[in-house]
Amino acid sequence: MISALFGFVVRVVLTIATVVLVLGLMAVALVTMLFVIIFSLLSGKKPKIDVSGFKRARQFRAGRPATQKPVGEVIDVEAREVPAEVKRTE
């Protein structure tokens, strides 16, 4: 009986904490959005919203790009060994 009551209390406390956290994050987002809008109205500049990440993410399906363009000419590079001690001239 006490164990069930304790479990219920813990569940209620965690639910309330989750609701408070979500509402807090929404409040932060709202204040930030209002700040950006007010700043853009006062300065006369349109806010720049970068959505290029969404466009790139939309192009990928199942981990592969939807369309791949040819890379072009591939050039091999000849490797060379770099000596451990390099003489410096000052």
Backbone as numpy.savetxt, mean C-alpha at the origin, in Angstrom:
# Nx Ny Nz CAx CAy CAz Cx Cy Cz
-20.22 -22.98 33.95 -21.03 -21.79 33.95 -20.16 -20.53 33.95
-19.16 -20.49 34.81 -18.28 -19.33 34.89 -17.44 -19.23 33.62
-17.01 -20.39 33.09 -16.22 -20.40 31.86 -17.03 -19.84 30.69
-18.29 -20.22 30.58 -19.15 -19.72 29.51 -19.38 -18.23 29.66
-19.58 -17.78 30.89 -19.78 -16.36 31.14 -18.52 -15.57 30.80
-17.36 -16.10 31.19 -16.08 -15.45 30.88 -15.88 -15.38 29.36
-16.18 -16.45 28.66 -16.05 -16.45 27.20 -16.97 -15.44 26.54
-18.19 -15.32 27.06 -19.14 -14.35 26.53 -18.64 -12.93 26.74
-18.12 -12.66 27.94 -17.61 -11.32 28.26 -16.42 -10.98 27.36
-15.54 -11.93 27.16 -14.38 -11.69 26.29 -14.85 -11.40 24.87
-15.83 -12.17 24.37 -16.36 -11.95 23.02 -16.98 -10.56 22.88
-17.73 -10.15 23.89 -18.36 -8.83 23.85 -17.30 -7.73 23.86
-16.29 -7.88 24.72 -15.23 -6.87 24.80 -14.48 -6.78 23.48
-14.16 -7.92 22.87 -13.45 -7.90 21.59 -14.32 -7.31 20.48
-15.61 -7.58 20.50 -16.51 -7.00 19.51 -16.58 -5.49 19.65
-16.69 -5.01 20.88 -16.73 -3.57 21.11 -15.42 -2.92 20.69
-14.29 -3.57 21.00 -12.98 -3.03 20.61 -12.86 -2.97 19.08
-13.37 -3.98 18.39 -13.32 -3.98 16.92 -14.17 -2.85 16.35
-15.36 -2.67 16.89 -16.24 -1.60 16.41 -15.59 -0.23 16.66
-14.98 -0.05 17.82 -14.31 1.22 18.13 -13.14 1.44 17.18
-12.37 0.41 16.89 -11.24 0.54 15.97 -11.71 0.90 14.57
-12.74 0.23 14.07 -13.24 0.52 12.72 -13.79 1.94 12.65
-14.56 2.34 13.66 -15.10 3.71 13.67 -13.98 4.74 13.78
-12.94 4.44 14.53 -11.80 5.35 14.64 -11.07 5.50 13.32
-10.87 4.39 12.62 -10.21 4.47 11.31 -11.06 5.23 10.31
-12.37 5.04 10.36 -13.26 5.79 9.47 -13.22 7.27 9.80
-13.14 7.61 11.07 -13.05 9.02 11.46 -11.75 9.64 10.97
-10.65 8.92 11.07 -9.36 9.42 10.57 -9.44 9.64 9.07
-10.04 8.71 8.34 -10.17 8.85 6.89 -11.04 10.05 6.55
-12.12 10.26 7.29 -13.01 11.38 7.04 -12.32 12.71 7.30
-11.59 12.81 8.41 -10.88 14.05 8.73 -9.82 14.33 7.69
-9.10 13.29 7.24 -8.08 13.47 6.21 -8.71 13.95 4.90
-9.81 13.34 4.53 -10.49 13.74 3.29 -10.98 15.18 3.39
-11.55 15.56 4.52 -12.01 16.94 4.69 -10.84 17.92 4.65
-9.72 17.56 5.26 -8.53 18.41 5.23 -8.05 18.62 3.80
-8.01 17.55 3.01 -7.56 17.66 1.61 -8.52 18.53 0.81
-9.82 18.35 1.02 -10.80 19.15 0.29 -10.69 20.63 0.66
-10.59 20.92 1.96 -10.48 22.32 2.40 -9.19 22.93 1.89
-8.09 22.19 1.96 -6.81 22.70 1.48 -6.86 22.98 -0.01
-7.50 22.09 -0.78 -7.58 22.31 -2.23 -8.47 23.50 -2.56
-9.53 23.71 -1.77 -10.39 24.87 -2.01 -9.68 26.18 -1.68
-8.91 26.19 -0.59 -8.20 27.41 -0.20 -7.03 27.73 -1.12
-6.32 26.69 -1.57 -5.15 26.94 -2.41 -5.51 27.07 -3.89
-6.69 26.61 -4.27 -7.09 26.70 -5.68 -6.49 25.62 -6.55
-5.81 24.66 -5.95 -5.20 23.57 -6.72 -6.07 22.33 -6.62
-6.19 21.64 -7.73 -6.95 20.40 -7.75 -6.07 19.30 -7.14
-6.60 18.51 -6.20 -5.77 17.44 -5.62 -5.47 16.38 -6.65
-4.24 15.90 -6.65 -3.82 14.86 -7.59 -4.06 13.51 -6.93
-4.87 12.70 -7.58 -5.16 11.37 -7.06 -4.53 10.36 -8.01
-3.60 9.60 -7.49 -2.87 8.63 -8.31 -3.58 7.28 -8.23
-4.20 6.87 -9.31 -4.89 5.59 -9.36 -4.19 4.62 -10.30
-2.93 4.88 -10.61 -2.22 4.01 -11.54 -2.02 2.62 -10.96
-1.94 2.52 -9.64 -1.78 1.21 -9.02 -3.00 0.33 -9.25
-4.19 0.94 -9.25 -5.40 0.18 -9.52 -5.43 -0.30 -10.96
-4.95 0.56 -11.87 -4.94 0.20 -13.29 -3.99 -0.98 -13.53
-2.81 -0.92 -12.90 -1.85 -2.02 -13.05 -2.39 -3.31 -12.44
-3.05 -3.20 -11.29 -3.58 -4.39 -10.64 -4.71 -5.01 -11.46
-5.46 -4.18 -12.16 -6.56 -4.68 -12.98 -6.05 -5.47 -14.18
-4.82 -5.14 -14.64 -4.27 -5.81 -15.81 -3.82 -7.23 -15.50
-3.59 -7.54 -14.25 -3.09 -8.85 -13.88 -4.26 -9.78 -13.56
-4.23 -10.94 -14.17 -5.24 -11.96 -13.85 -4.49 -13.26 -13.56
-4.79 -13.84 -12.44 -4.18 -15.10 -12.02 -2.66 -15.00 -11.98
-2.15 -13.83 -11.59 -0.71 -13.67 -11.42 0.04 -13.40 -12.71
-0.66 -13.24 -13.82 0.02 -12.98 -15.10 -0.54 -11.70 -15.72
0.31 -10.96 -16.42 -0.22 -9.78 -17.10 -1.20 -10.19 -18.19
-2.23 -9.37 -18.42 -3.23 -9.69 -19.43 -2.61 -9.66 -20.82
-1.78 -8.69 -21.10 -1.09 -8.61 -22.39 0.37 -8.29 -22.13
1.24 -9.04 -22.78 2.66 -8.79 -22.65 3.19 -8.26 -23.96
3.94 -7.16 -23.87 4.56 -6.59 -25.05 5.94 -7.20 -25.21
6.42 -7.32 -26.44 7.77 -7.86 -26.61 8.81 -6.97 -25.93
9.79 -7.61 -25.34 10.80 -6.89 -24.58 11.76 -6.17 -25.51
12.03 -6.74 -26.64 12.98 -6.13 -27.56 14.23 -6.99 -27.64
15.30 -6.39 -28.11 16.54 -7.12 -28.29 17.20 -7.38 -26.94
17.66 -8.61 -26.75 18.34 -9.00 -25.52 19.84 -8.96 -25.77
20.56 -8.28 -24.88 22.00 -8.14 -25.04 22.69 -8.87 -23.90
23.60 -9.79 -24.25 24.35 -10.49 -23.23 25.49 -9.60 -22.74
25.76 -9.69 -21.45 26.84 -8.91 -20.86 27.93 -9.87 -20.45
29.14 -9.52 -20.80 30.27 -10.36 -20.45 30.74 -10.01 -19.05
30.77 -11.00 -18.15 31.17 -10.77 -16.77 32.68 -10.71 -16.66
33.19 -9.88 -15.78 34.63 -9.82 -15.51 34.84 -9.74 -14.02
35.98 -10.24 -13.58 36.28 -10.28 -12.16 36.89 -8.95 -11.73
36.44 -8.45 -10.60 36.97 -7.21 -10.05 37.99 -7.58 -8.99
39.20 -7.03 -9.06 40.21 -7.37 -8.05 39.78 -6.91 -6.66
40.23 -7.68 -5.65 39.84 -7.40 -4.28 40.44 -6.07 -3.81
41.68 -5.81 -4.15 42.34 -4.56 -3.74 42.39 -3.62 -4.93
41.87 -2.46 -4.74 41.88 -1.46 -5.80 42.82 -0.35 -5.35
43.79 -0.03 -6.20 44.74 1.03 -5.86 44.08 2.38 -6.11
44.11 3.22 -5.08 43.52 4.54 -5.19 44.60 5.59 -5.39
44.34 6.49 -6.29 45.27 7.60 -6.48 44.61 8.86 -5.96
45.33 9.52 -5.03 44.76 10.74 -4.43 45.55 11.93 -4.80
